Every structure is written in C-alpha cells, then in structure tokens.
C-alpha cells in the first residue's frame, strides 16, 4: 500500500502563535518538533495498517521544518516546494492508495483557531462554489481528481467538523480547540497516540473518503488589501467583483489550482 502524508504546522498540538510557525524564530523549534512527531505518528499508523511505501510532504512555509532523522526508514520526505499547482500534495498521483493530512488548521473566515488562514494571511476568506474552503478542501478535491481518497485528518476541532462535510467517511483527530485567542491542547503524548491509532484505522475504511469534484468550480477570494484584488484581476478569466473580491470559474480542479498559484 502506497500512502501520501501532507504535514502542516498550525494544526499541531501546542502551536498557538505566528512566531512559532516561522523558521528561525525562537518559538519555532518546539513547534517544528511537534510537527515532526505528529507526522511520524501518522507514518507509524500507516505502517501498522500495512503501508510499505510512504511519502511525506513538509507542507508548511519554507517546506523545511521537520527533522528527517526521526522518520521511519520506510518514509521518503519531500522538502521545500515544487512550485507546481499541486502545492501541499506535490507529486501525488493515481499510484497512491490514500492521502492523510496532519497538522492542518481552520480556514480564513472560520473562527476555529488563532492561526486560521487559507494558503496565506492576505485574504479574509476563500470560497469554492459559495462554500468556505480550507487548505484541506483544496487538496482533498485535487487528490480526488486523481482517484486518491482523503482518509485521515488531524488539526483543530473546527476544521475537523468542517472537513467532514466534504468527506463524510473521514477519520478526524482534533488535537486542539480554541478559547478566544488561546488554544486548548491535548498533551503531545495523547495527540501522538490518537494520530497513530487514527491513521491506522483510517486505512482500513476508505469508503466515503473520495469527495465528488464538481463539474464547474467557482473560486472566490476576499483579499484584505484592495491592491491584491487589483493585481489578481489581470489573470486571464478572473473577474473583479468589488474592490476586495475576485472570482474565477474553472472546469477542473487542476485549472482552479493553477489559477490559485498565481492569484492567491
């Protein structure tokens, strides 16, 4: 069984400040270690379920956050960015049996985390066909277009609920919740245990984990700054709805993700 794991940092246990997400900041080391350990736990769960080939994408910021020495020998870790539209699942194709998402977070516009955002901090929200879209949404739809089910997710409580609307059969592990600007976290030990068990369980029940990709997808982005919307409006096919909001309609998720790469 060939498995892909996409790992982010804002949805890991304990990570609460933007400083902790930035390579080189004094808070980053602890967050990067937790990110690594949670990705490793997902690898261990996948191995327990029978995976014999595992690819792990460091999918946060620099793409160079995790400690390679802590991964099991079966894992291949993708560092940095491919600069291709598949972004946080770079290299995923129809040869994979499943994709797992670890350390993911609420999207911009959903108050489930003090670190909620979608791809960057420059927008107030991103929608697909009128529904709030997270980074999980974008990449789960892209994976589905390749026939790969999204079986597992770990992150904040609000994201887990939001993601299940798209993927009803998803195994979701909430390692944190928000309390105003604060976060309420599982201990690292408990988070790792639940991720390990959830990842293993998810690979034995993939029914209901392949979301239907709409035949037409309309991407809407509400930027925080008017000039971002102005700039995006010059991409072919983009319509400027108002000073802060743009829209782009695609026939495929690949077209949408290509546009996103240039305008968001």
C-alpha positions in Angstrom: 0.0 0.0 0.0 1.4 3.4 -1.1 0.4 6.3 1.2 0.9 10.1 1.0 1.1 12.3 4.1 0.8 16.1 3.9 2.0 17.8 7.1 1.3 21.4 8.2 2.2 23.1 11.5 -0.6 25.4 12.6 -2.9 22.5 13.5 -0.4 20.7 15.7 -0.8 20.4 19.4 0.6 23.4 21.3 1.2 25.6 18.3 -0.6 28.9 19.1 1.4 31.9 17.9 2.5 33.0 14.4 6.1 33.3 15.8 6.1 29.5 16.4 5.4 28.9 12.7 8.3 30.9 11.4 11.6 29.3 10.7 14.4 31.0 12.7 12.1 32.3 15.5 13.0 31.1 19.0 9.5 29.5 19.3 9.8 27.5 16.1 11.9 24.7 17.3 9.3 23.3 19.7 6.5 23.6 17.1 8.7 22.0 14.3 9.5 19.1 16.7 5.8 18.6 17.4 5.0 18.8 13.6 7.7 16.1 13.0 6.4 13.8 15.8 2.8 14.0 14.6 3.9 13.2 11.0 6.0 10.3 12.3 3.0 9.1 14.3 0.9 9.1 11.1 3.7 7.1 9.4 3.7 4.6 12.2 -0.1 4.2 12.0 0.2 3.7 8.2 2.8 1.0 8.7 0.6 -0.8 11.2 -2.1 -0.8 8.6 0.1 -2.4 6.0 1.7 0.5 4.1 5.0 -0.4 2.5 5.7 2.9 0.7 5.2 6.3 2.4 5.8 9.8 1.0 5.7 12.8 3.5 5.4 16.4 2.3 6.7 19.1 4.6 3.9 21.5 3.6 4.5 24.5 5.8 6.0 27.8 4.9 9.7 27.1 3.9 8.9 23.4 3.4 12.0 22.6 5.5 10.7 22.3 9.1 10.8 18.6 10.0 13.7 16.5 11.4 14.4 13.8 8.8 16.3 11.7 11.4 13.1 10.9 13.3 11.2 9.3 10.5 10.9 5.5 10.0 13.1 4.0 7.3 10.1 3.4 5.0 9.3 7.1 4.7 10.5 9.5 1.9 10.3 13.1 2.9 9.7 15.9 0.4 11.4 19.1 1.5 10.8 22.6 0.0 8.4 23.4 -2.8 7.9 22.0 -6.3 6.4 25.3 -7.5 3.6 23.4 -9.1 -0.1 23.7 -8.7 -0.4 20.6 -6.5 1.4 22.5 -3.8 0.8 20.8 -0.4 0.4 17.4 -2.1 3.2 17.8 -4.7 3.9 14.5 -6.5 0.7 12.8 -5.6 -0.8 10.8 -8.5 -3.1 7.9 -9.1 -0.4 5.4 -7.9 -1.2 6.3 -4.3 -3.9 4.4 -2.3 -4.7 7.2 0.2 -3.7 10.6 1.4 -3.5 11.7 5.1 -3.4 15.3 6.3 -1.6 16.1 9.6 -1.4 19.4 11.5 -4.0 21.2 9.3 -5.9 24.2 10.5 -9.2 26.1 10.1 -9.6 28.3 7.0 -9.7 32.1 7.0 -13.3 33.0 7.9 -13.8 30.1 10.3 -13.0 31.2 14.0 -11.6 27.8 15.0 -8.0 28.8 15.6 -6.0 31.9 16.3 -3.9 30.8 13.3 -6.8 30.3 10.9 -5.9 31.2 7.3 -6.1 29.8 3.7 -2.7 29.4 2.0 -1.5 32.8 3.3 -2.6 35.6 5.6 -3.6 38.0 2.8 -7.2 37.0 2.5 -10.3 37.2 4.7 -11.8 34.1 3.1 -11.6 31.7 0.1 -14.8 30.0 -1.2 -15.5 27.3 -3.8 -19.0 27.3 -5.2 -20.1 29.6 -2.4 -18.7 27.4 0.4 -15.8 28.3 2.7 -12.7 26.4 1.5 -9.8 25.4 3.6 -6.4 24.1 2.6 -7.7 20.7 3.2 -10.7 21.4 0.9 -8.4 22.4 -2.0 -6.1 19.5 -1.7 -8.7 16.8 -0.9 -10.6 17.8 -4.1 -7.3 17.7 -6.1 -6.5 14.3 -4.7 -10.0 13.1 -5.6 -9.5 14.2 -9.2 -6.6 11.7 -9.2 -8.7 9.0 -7.7 -7.0 9.2 -4.3 -9.2 9.2 -1.2 -8.5 11.6 1.7 -8.8 9.2 4.7 -7.4 11.0 7.7 -7.1 14.5 9.1 -5.6 15.9 12.3 -5.8 19.5 13.4 -8.2 21.8 15.3 -11.7 20.9 16.3 -13.5 23.4 14.0 -11.6 22.2 10.9 -12.4 18.5 11.7 -16.1 19.3 11.7 -15.8 21.4 8.5 -13.8 18.8 6.7 -16.3 16.0 7.4 -18.9 18.0 5.4 -16.8 17.4 2.3 -15.5 13.9 3.2 -18.2 12.1 5.4 -16.0 9.0 5.8 -13.0 10.9 7.0 -11.2 9.8 10.2 -10.5 13.1 12.0 -8.5 13.6 15.2 -8.8 17.0 16.9 -5.7 17.7 18.9 -6.7 21.2 19.9 -9.6 23.7 20.2 -9.6 27.5 20.6 -10.7 29.6 23.5 -10.7 33.1 22.2 -7.1 33.8 21.1 -5.9 30.9 23.3 -5.8 27.2 22.4 -6.7 24.2 24.5 -4.4 21.3 23.5 -4.1 17.6 24.0 -0.8 16.6 25.6 1.8 15.7 22.9 1.7 12.1 24.1 -2.0 11.9 23.8 -2.0 13.7 20.4 0.6 11.2 19.0 -1.3 8.2 20.3 -4.6 9.4 18.8 -2.9 10.2 15.4 -1.2 6.9 15.3 -4.3 5.0 16.1 -6.5 7.1 13.8 -4.1 6.8 10.8 -4.1 3.0 11.1 -7.8 2.9 11.5 -8.5 5.2 8.5 -6.6 3.0 6.1 -8.9 0.1 6.8 -12.1 2.0 6.0 -11.8 4.3 3.0 -15.4 4.2 2.0 -16.9 7.7 1.8 -13.5 9.3 1.5 -13.5 10.3 -2.1 -15.4 13.6 -2.5 -17.2 14.3 -5.7 -15.4 17.0 -7.7 -17.9 19.5 -9.1 -18.1 19.8 -12.9 -17.7 23.5 -12.5 -15.8 25.2 -9.7 -16.1 28.9 -8.9 -13.2 30.2 -6.8 -13.9 33.5 -4.8 -11.2 35.3 -2.8 -11.8 38.2 -0.5 -8.5 39.9 0.0 -7.6 42.1 3.0 -5.9 44.7 0.7 -7.6 46.2 -2.4 -4.4 46.1 -4.4 -4.2 42.3 -4.1 -7.6 42.1 -5.8 -6.5 44.6 -8.4 -3.4 42.5 -9.2 -5.3 39.2 -9.3 -7.8 40.7 -11.8 -5.2 40.7 -14.5 -5.0 36.9 -14.5 -7.0 35.6 -17.5 -10.5 34.7 -16.6 -10.5 36.5 -13.2 -13.5 38.8 -12.6 -13.2 41.6 -10.0 -16.4 41.6 -8.1 -15.6 44.6 -5.9 -12.5 46.4 -4.6 -11.5 43.4 -2.4 -13.1 40.4 -4.0 -12.3 38.4 -7.2 -13.9 35.3 -8.8 -12.5 32.7 -11.2 -14.6 29.8 -12.7 -12.8 26.6 -13.7 -13.9 23.4 -15.5 -11.4 21.3 -13.5 -9.8 21.4 -10.1 -6.4 21.5 -11.9 -7.4 24.7 -13.6 -8.5 26.2 -10.3 -5.3 25.2 -8.5 -3.2 26.7 -11.3 -5.1 30.0 -11.0 -4.8 29.9 -7.2 -1.0 29.5 -7.6 -0.8 32.9 -9.4 -3.6 35.0 -7.8 -3.7 33.8 -4.1 
